[in-house]
């Protein structure tokens, strides 16, 4: 295998978490996303609370504290 083929084999390619398009990891300023649009769309989902992280609320924690 020549050098060019080895370098190509070593490049990391992954699927964009927003659209699924394959994108190179190295040198991509929007990684792990494929583009500025997909990165912005992800931010919009977080800001609109479409995405959430499961966890206890402050009320749940207060109920479990000993008096």
N, C-alpha and C positions, 0 to 999 in steps of 0.2 A: 504494500500500500504506500503510495507516495505521500508527501507531506500535505498536499492540498486535500486529499481524501481523508487523512487522519484529522486535520483541523475541522473539516466538515462533520466528521463523525463525533467529534468532541463538543460541538456547539450544542448548547441546551435549547431545546425548543419545547414550549409548553402551550397549553390551551388557555386562552384568555378566559378568566372567570366570568366575564359578563356575556360574551357572545360565542365563545368556544373556538374562535379562529386560532390557528396555530401561529405563534409568534416567537421570535428569538428572544432569549432572556438577556444575553450580553448586549450592551450598547443601546438597549431600549429604555428611553427616559420615562416611559409610562408603565414599566413592569410592575406587577405581573400582567397588566392589561395590554392590549394590542395597540391602543390609540388613546388620544386625549378624550375622545368622545366616550369611550367605554369607562375610562377612569372617572370622568365627570358623572356619568350615569350611576356608577356605584356610589358616589358621594351623595347624589340626590336620593337614592334609596335609603341611605343611612339617615340623612337629614329629615326625611319624611317619615321616619320610623317604620319603613317597610321591612327593614332588617332589624332584628333585635337579638340581644344576648340574654338568654334565660338566666335568672337569678332571683334572689329574694329581695323584697322591697324593704324599705326602712321600717314599715309597720310590722312585717314578719320578724325582723330582727328584734324589735322592741318587745314583741310578744314572747320571744324566747329567752329574754334576759331575766335572770333571777332578781327578785325584789330585794 
